[in-house]
Structures are given as C-alpha cells and as structure tokens.
C-alpha cells in the first residue's frame, strides 16, 4: 500500500544516501534563436546520490526544463561536465545515450504519454520490448510493476477506460519496470485534481522508502515539499539547494 502522508509538522524520514549517480559541474546551455542567444543554464553544478528524493523548482524561464532534459540525457551541455554513474555523457554516442534513457532512467510525464489503443500491460512492457527481453519474462515483470502501483485488476484496460490517477500509475509502473537508477518525473500531478495528486505523491513516498531515487520537476510548492531536498533555479542558476 502507498505510504500515508506524514501529519502536518512532523519530520519526514530521510534515507541514507547511496553512491553518486549524477554529477554536473559548471554546465551551461545556450540556444540560438535567430540573432538572439538564450542562456538557459549558466554554470550549474549539482550532485545527486542514490536514495535521494529531490525536487527541482523555478519559475518559467528559470532553466528547470533544460536541466531536466540534461539530467534525462535528452539534451547535452554546451559546456561543462556531466557524468552519469561515473561516465562522461559528452563522450557517449546516440546509442549509448538511448541505452541510458531506456535502462537507467524511468520517465514520468505530466501528459502520461501512453499508447491509447494499447492495454495498461502493453504500455508498461514497452521498455522491455525495446530492451530485447523475452516475452514471458517481460510480461511477468510488467504485471509485477502494475501490481506494485495498485493496478493488478486494471491490466487489460486501455487508457480511455482509466481515470487520470490510474493513467499516471500506469506511467509510473512503466518507469519502474526496467528497475532504473533514477525516476525522473516532470510535473507528475499537473493534470490531476488535488486529491488524486496527493495519492500519486503518496505512491512516490512509498517508492522513496523502498530505496528508489526520485527527481521531481515541479512549479508547485506543496508538491516540492514531499521531497527531502529542493533545488531552486532562477535565471539559469541554482538559487538555493537544501
């Protein structure tokens, strides 16, 4: 069962940090739009360890989406160092970056990104198909992931037969199915009502307590407060980290 939210004012338990997963040092990112140069990141440095629960916050234009894309190996720095589990991302080719995205990072998106005509089970097993896992093994793994998020009785349902919260649970199961190093969630409650959003954050709490590494990108203070560490960005720089 998902963990229940802690009573107001009570401290949330913090798990011991594990090995270093992500290290970025002096990372900058420039975008050219016609004659204009956009400085999305201006020398950002950040270390993230296993078993951390981190929220990245910032107003529009602060650089949080750029940083999220960087952490998820969806984009590469203009300058600076990015190491994922000790390996320099700048030295990786497209196949190596794709392998990290498929095997090491579980993505959870605001819009769920589910295949509308496929069952929950098939949506969850997709990363394992790309990874080349045999059918019997991947179906067993996908069923276990759906059971883990409380959807054992919804495996054969398509997205339009599920509520918004259930769709997000399917997306979380898909993110978990490859047993990634980190789960990267972009505004995971953005399309959900308040009650359903709290249910999803309680599930994230449960995942954290089981030893998963979580990075949540959000603009909502109440969502960020579920994390154990909040990194605030402004104008492409880390304003606070605590």
C-alpha positions as CSV (number, residue, x, y, z in Angstrom):
1,X,0.0,0.0,0.0
2,X,1.3,3.5,-0.7
3,X,2.7,5.4,2.3
4,X,0.3,7.7,4.0
5,X,1.2,11.4,4.1
6,X,3.0,12.5,7.3
7,X,1.0,14.5,9.7
8,X,1.4,18.3,9.3
9,X,4.5,19.5,11.1
10,X,6.1,16.0,11.5
11,X,9.5,15.4,10.0
12,X,9.7,13.1,7.0
13,X,12.2,10.2,7.3
14,X,15.3,10.6,5.2
15,X,17.0,7.5,3.9
16,X,20.9,7.3,3.9
17,X,22.3,8.5,0.6
18,X,24.0,5.9,-1.6
19,X,26.6,6.1,-4.3
20,X,26.9,9.1,-6.6
21,X,24.6,8.7,-9.6
22,X,24.7,12.1,-11.3
23,X,27.4,14.8,-11.2
24,X,27.2,18.0,-13.2
25,X,29.9,20.7,-12.9
26,X,29.8,24.1,-14.5
27,X,27.2,23.2,-17.0
28,X,26.0,25.8,-19.4
29,X,23.4,25.5,-22.2
30,X,22.9,28.0,-25.0
31,X,20.2,28.1,-27.6
32,X,20.3,30.3,-30.7
33,X,17.1,31.8,-31.9
34,X,17.8,33.9,-35.0
35,X,20.3,36.5,-33.9
36,X,19.5,36.0,-30.2
37,X,21.4,33.7,-27.8
38,X,19.4,32.3,-24.9
39,X,21.5,31.3,-21.8
40,X,19.2,28.6,-20.4
41,X,21.8,27.3,-17.9
42,X,24.7,29.5,-16.6
43,X,27.3,27.2,-14.9
44,X,25.1,24.9,-12.9
45,X,26.8,22.3,-10.6
46,X,24.8,19.5,-8.9
47,X,25.4,16.1,-7.3
48,X,22.7,13.5,-6.9
49,X,23.1,10.3,-5.0
50,X,21.1,7.0,-4.9
51,X,18.2,7.0,-2.4
52,X,17.7,10.8,-2.7
53,X,14.3,12.4,-3.2
54,X,15.0,15.7,-5.0
55,X,12.6,18.4,-6.3
56,X,13.7,20.9,-8.9
57,X,11.7,24.2,-8.8
58,X,11.8,27.5,-10.6
59,X,9.6,30.0,-12.4
60,X,9.0,29.9,-16.1
61,X,12.3,30.6,-17.9
62,X,14.4,29.6,-14.9
63,X,16.1,26.7,-16.7
64,X,14.4,23.8,-14.9
65,X,13.1,22.2,-18.1
66,X,16.5,22.5,-19.7
67,X,18.1,20.9,-16.5
68,X,15.5,18.1,-16.6
69,X,16.3,17.4,-20.2
70,X,20.0,17.4,-19.3
71,X,19.6,15.0,-16.4
72,X,17.5,12.7,-18.5
73,X,20.1,12.6,-21.3
74,X,17.5,14.1,-23.7
75,X,19.9,17.0,-24.3
76,X,23.7,17.6,-23.9
77,X,25.5,20.6,-22.3
78,X,27.0,23.4,-24.4
79,X,29.9,23.4,-21.9
80,X,30.7,21.8,-18.6
81,X,30.9,18.2,-17.2
82,X,28.0,15.8,-16.9
83,X,28.8,12.3,-15.5
84,X,26.1,9.6,-15.1
85,X,27.3,6.8,-12.8
86,X,30.9,8.0,-13.4
87,X,30.7,8.1,-17.2
88,X,31.1,11.3,-19.2
89,X,27.9,11.9,-21.1
90,X,29.7,14.1,-23.6
91,X,31.7,11.1,-24.8
92,X,28.6,8.9,-25.5
93,X,27.2,8.3,-28.9
94,X,23.4,8.3,-29.7
95,X,23.1,4.5,-29.0
96,X,24.8,4.9,-25.6
97,X,22.5,7.8,-24.7
98,X,19.5,5.8,-25.8
99,X,20.6,2.9,-23.6
100,X,20.8,5.2,-20.5
101,X,17.3,6.6,-21.2
102,X,15.9,3.1,-21.6
103,X,17.7,1.2,-18.9
104,X,18.8,3.7,-16.3
105,X,16.1,6.4,-16.2
106,X,12.4,5.9,-15.7
107,X,10.5,8.9,-17.1
108,X,7.1,10.0,-15.7
109,X,5.4,12.8,-17.8
110,X,2.6,15.2,-16.9
111,X,0.7,14.0,-20.0
112,X,1.2,10.3,-19.2
113,X,2.4,9.5,-22.8
114,X,0.5,6.2,-23.0
115,X,-0.4,4.5,-26.3
116,X,-4.2,5.0,-26.5
117,X,-5.0,1.7,-28.2
118,X,-2.8,-0.5,-26.0
119,X,-3.7,-2.1,-22.7
120,X,-2.0,-0.9,-19.5
121,X,0.0,-4.1,-19.5
122,X,1.3,-3.5,-23.1
123,X,2.2,0.1,-22.2
124,X,4.2,-1.0,-19.2
125,X,6.1,-3.7,-21.1
126,X,7.2,-1.4,-23.9
127,X,10.6,-0.5,-22.4
128,X,11.3,-4.2,-22.0
129,X,10.4,-4.9,-25.7
130,X,13.0,-2.2,-26.7
131,X,15.5,-3.8,-24.3
132,X,15.0,-7.2,-26.1
133,X,13.7,-9.1,-23.1
134,X,11.9,-12.4,-23.9
135,X,8.1,-12.2,-23.9
136,X,7.4,-14.4,-20.9
137,X,9.9,-12.6,-18.7
138,X,8.7,-9.1,-19.7
139,X,5.1,-9.9,-19.2
140,X,5.9,-11.2,-15.7
141,X,7.9,-8.1,-14.9
142,X,5.2,-5.8,-16.3
143,X,2.4,-7.5,-14.3
144,X,4.5,-7.1,-11.1
145,X,5.1,-3.4,-11.8
146,X,1.3,-2.8,-12.3
147,X,0.6,-4.8,-9.1
148,X,3.1,-2.6,-7.3
149,X,1.2,0.6,-8.1
150,X,-2.1,-1.0,-7.2
151,X,-3.4,-1.8,-10.7
152,X,-3.4,-5.6,-10.7
153,X,-7.1,-5.5,-11.7
154,X,-6.7,-3.0,-14.5
155,X,-4.0,-4.6,-16.6
156,X,-6.3,-5.2,-19.6
157,X,-7.8,-1.8,-19.6
158,X,-6.9,0.9,-22.2
159,X,-6.1,4.5,-21.2
160,X,-9.6,5.8,-22.0
161,X,-11.0,3.2,-19.6
162,X,-8.9,4.5,-16.7
163,X,-9.1,7.6,-14.5
164,X,-6.3,10.3,-14.7
165,X,-4.8,8.9,-11.5
166,X,-4.8,5.4,-12.8
167,X,-3.2,6.5,-16.1
168,X,-0.4,8.2,-14.1
169,X,0.0,4.9,-12.1
170,X,0.5,3.1,-15.4
171,X,3.1,5.6,-16.4
172,X,4.9,5.1,-13.0
173,X,4.8,1.3,-13.5
174,X,6.3,1.8,-16.9
175,X,9.0,4.0,-15.4
176,X,9.8,1.3,-12.8
177,X,9.7,-1.8,-15.0
178,X,13.3,-1.6,-16.1
179,X,14.5,-1.1,-12.5
180,X,16.2,2.2,-13.3
181,X,18.9,4.1,-11.4
182,X,16.6,7.1,-11.1
183,X,12.9,8.1,-11.7
184,X,12.6,11.5,-13.3
185,X,9.1,13.0,-13.0
186,X,8.1,16.1,-14.9
187,X,5.1,17.8,-13.3
188,X,3.7,14.4,-12.4
189,X,0.5,15.8,-10.8
190,X,0.0,18.7,-13.3
191,X,-3.1,17.1,-15.0
192,X,-4.6,15.7,-11.8
193,X,-7.1,17.0,-9.3
194,X,-5.7,17.8,-5.8
195,X,-6.9,14.5,-4.2
196,X,-5.6,12.3,-7.0
197,X,-2.3,14.3,-7.0
198,X,-1.9,13.6,-3.3
199,X,-2.4,9.9,-4.0
200,X,0.3,9.9,-6.6
201,X,2.7,11.7,-4.2
202,X,1.9,9.1,-1.5
203,X,2.9,6.5,-4.1
204,X,6.2,8.4,-4.7
205,X,6.7,8.4,-0.9
206,X,6.3,4.7,-0.9
207,X,8.8,4.3,-3.8
208,X,11.3,6.5,-1.9
209,X,11.0,4.5,1.3
210,X,11.7,1.3,-0.8
211,X,15.1,2.8,-1.9
212,X,14.2,4.4,-5.3
213,X,15.9,7.6,-6.3
214,X,13.4,10.3,-7.3
215,X,13.8,13.6,-9.1
216,X,10.6,15.6,-9.4
217,X,10.4,18.8,-11.6
218,X,7.6,21.0,-10.4
219,X,6.4,24.6,-10.0
220,X,4.1,23.7,-7.1
221,X,5.4,24.3,-3.6
222,X,3.1,21.7,-2.0
223,X,4.4,19.0,-4.4
224,X,8.1,20.0,-3.8
225,X,7.6,19.8,0.0
226,X,7.2,16.0,-0.4
227,X,10.9,15.8,-1.4
228,X,13.8,15.7,1.1
229,X,15.9,18.2,-0.9
230,X,14.7,21.2,-3.0
231,X,16.9,22.8,-5.7
232,X,15.5,26.2,-6.8
233,X,16.6,27.7,-10.1
234,X,16.4,31.3,-11.2
235,X,17.8,32.8,-14.5
236,X,19.7,29.6,-15.3
237,X,21.5,29.4,-11.9
238,X,20.9,27.4,-8.7
239,X,19.5,29.9,-6.3
240,X,19.2,27.6,-3.3
241,X,19.9,23.9,-2.7
242,X,18.7,22.5,0.6
